[in-house]
């Protein structure tokens, strides 16, 4: 492998990673979000934190705390 090959692989990986992040911002930046969507978006951080916490509260490793044996 020469250095040009590695360089172009890195540039290709950059483009593949960058485009999915930038394109939605460019497409939807001029549009206003509907009010119901703004209200729903307020609950997303709470839902994510709850799901991350509940996993650790109700599961010990690969076992559920509700299984008695």
C-alpha positions as protocol buffer text, in pm:
chain_id: "A"
residue {
  index: 1
  type: UNK
  ca { x: 0 y: 0 z: 0 }
}
residue {
  index: 2
  type: UNK
  ca { x: 136 y: 335 z: -89 }
}
residue {
  index: 3
  type: UNK
  ca { x: 66 y: 663 z: 87 }
}
residue {
  index: 4
  type: UNK
  ca { x: -166 y: 795 z: -186 }
}
residue {
  index: 5
  type: UNK
  ca { x: -395 y: 494 z: -148 }
}
residue {
  index: 6
  type: UNK
  ca { x: -421 y: 545 z: 229 }
}
residue {
  index: 7
  type: UNK
  ca { x: -474 y: 920 z: 183 }
}
residue {
  index: 8
  type: UNK
  ca { x: -763 y: 867 z: -61 }
}
residue {
  index: 9
  type: UNK
  ca { x: -919 y: 604 z: 166 }
}
residue {
  index: 10
  type: UNK
  ca { x: -913 y: 854 z: 454 }
}
residue {
  index: 11
  type: UNK
  ca { x: -1062 y: 1129 z: 234 }
}
residue {
  index: 12
  type: UNK
  ca { x: -1333 y: 888 z: 117 }
}
residue {
  index: 13
  type: UNK
  ca { x: -1418 y: 793 z: 474 }
}
residue {
  index: 14
  type: UNK
  ca { x: -1437 y: 1163 z: 562 }
}
residue {
  index: 15
  type: UNK
  ca { x: -1682 y: 1231 z: 280 }
}
residue {
  index: 16
  type: UNK
  ca { x: -1898 y: 929 z: 364 }
}
residue {
  index: 17
  type: UNK
  ca { x: -1914 y: 1039 z: 728 }
}
residue {
  index: 18
  type: UNK
  ca { x: -1958 y: 1411 z: 662 }
}
residue {
  index: 19
  type: UNK
  ca { x: -2235 y: 1403 z: 401 }
}
residue {
  index: 20
  type: UNK
  ca { x: -2507 y: 1234 z: 614 }
}
residue {
  index: 21
  type: UNK
  ca { x: -2449 y: 1496 z: 883 }
}
residue {
  index: 22
  type: UNK
  ca { x: -2444 y: 1803 z: 661 }
}
residue {
  index: 23
  type: UNK
  ca { x: -2708 y: 1725 z: 399 }
}
residue {
  index: 24
  type: UNK
  ca { x: -3006 y: 1721 z: 638 }
}
residue {
  index: 25
  type: UNK
  ca { x: -2891 y: 2052 z: 787 }
}
residue {
  index: 26
  type: UNK
  ca { x: -2862 y: 2208 z: 442 }
}
residue {
  index: 27
  type: UNK
  ca { x: -3196 y: 2071 z: 325 }
}
residue {
  index: 28
  type: UNK
  ca { x: -3401 y: 2149 z: 636 }
}
residue {
  index: 29
  type: UNK
  ca { x: -3230 y: 2465 z: 763 }
}
residue {
  index: 30
  type: UNK
  ca { x: -3468 y: 2695 z: 576 }
}
residue {
  index: 31
  type: UNK
  ca { x: -3784 y: 2516 z: 687 }
}
residue {
  index: 32
  type: UNK
  ca { x: -3967 y: 2583 z: 1012 }
}
residue {
  index: 33
  type: UNK
  ca { x: -4052 y: 2284 z: 1232 }
}
residue {
  index: 34
  type: UNK
  ca { x: -4421 y: 2235 z: 1309 }
}
residue {
  index: 35
  type: UNK
  ca { x: -4531 y: 2312 z: 1665 }
}
residue {
  index: 36
  type: UNK
  ca { x: -4626 y: 1952 z: 1748 }
}
residue {
  index: 37
  type: UNK
  ca { x: -4277 y: 1838 z: 1645 }
}
residue {
  index: 38
  type: UNK
  ca { x: -4117 y: 2103 z: 1865 }
}
residue {
  index: 39
  type: UNK
  ca { x: -4323 y: 1978 z: 2161 }
}
residue {
  index: 40
  type: UNK
  ca { x: -4224 y: 1617 z: 2094 }
}
residue {
  index: 41
  type: UNK
  ca { x: -3856 y: 1708 z: 2061 }
}
residue {
  index: 42
  type: UNK
  ca { x: -3858 y: 1845 z: 2417 }
}
residue {
  index: 43
  type: UNK
  ca { x: -3912 y: 1491 z: 2550 }
}
residue {
  index: 44
  type: UNK
  ca { x: -3630 y: 1322 z: 2358 }
}
residue {
  index: 45
  type: UNK
  ca { x: -3350 y: 1394 z: 2611 }
}
residue {
  index: 46
  type: UNK
  ca { x: -3568 y: 1263 z: 2895 }
}
residue {
  index: 47
  type: UNK
  ca { x: -3657 y: 950 z: 2697 }
}
residue {
  index: 48
  type: UNK
  ca { x: -3294 y: 878 z: 2615 }
}
residue {
  index: 49
  type: UNK
  ca { x: -3180 y: 928 z: 2974 }
}
residue {
  index: 50
  type: UNK
  ca { x: -3464 y: 710 z: 3104 }
}
residue {
  index: 51
  type: UNK
  ca { x: -3381 y: 427 z: 2866 }
}
residue {
  index: 52
  type: UNK
  ca { x: -3012 y: 438 z: 2957 }
}
residue {
  index: 53
  type: UNK
  ca { x: -3088 y: 443 z: 3329 }
}
residue {
  index: 54
  type: UNK
  ca { x: -3362 y: 177 z: 3324 }
}
residue {
  index: 55
  type: UNK
  ca { x: -3128 y: -67 z: 3154 }
}
residue {
  index: 56
  type: UNK
  ca { x: -2885 y: -44 z: 3445 }
}
residue {
  index: 57
  type: UNK
  ca { x: -3157 y: -48 z: 3711 }
}
residue {
  index: 58
  type: UNK
  ca { x: -3347 y: -353 z: 3587 }
}
residue {
  index: 59
  type: UNK
  ca { x: -3065 y: -564 z: 3444 }
}
residue {
  index: 60
  type: UNK
  ca { x: -2759 y: -701 z: 3619 }
}
residue {
  index: 61
  type: UNK
  ca { x: -2521 y: -809 z: 3347 }
}
residue {
  index: 62
  type: UNK
  ca { x: -2726 y: -1036 z: 3123 }
}
residue {
  index: 63
  type: UNK
  ca { x: -2987 y: -1123 z: 3387 }
}
residue {
  index: 64
  type: UNK
  ca { x: -3307 y: -940 z: 3468 }
}
residue {
  index: 65
  type: UNK
  ca { x: -3382 y: -860 z: 3831 }
}
residue {
  index: 66
  type: UNK
  ca { x: -3733 y: -998 z: 3781 }
}
residue {
  index: 67
  type: UNK
  ca { x: -3612 y: -1356 z: 3721 }
}
residue {
  index: 68
  type: UNK
  ca { x: -3597 y: -1546 z: 4049 }
}
residue {
  index: 69
  type: UNK
  ca { x: -3391 y: -1862 z: 4056 }
}
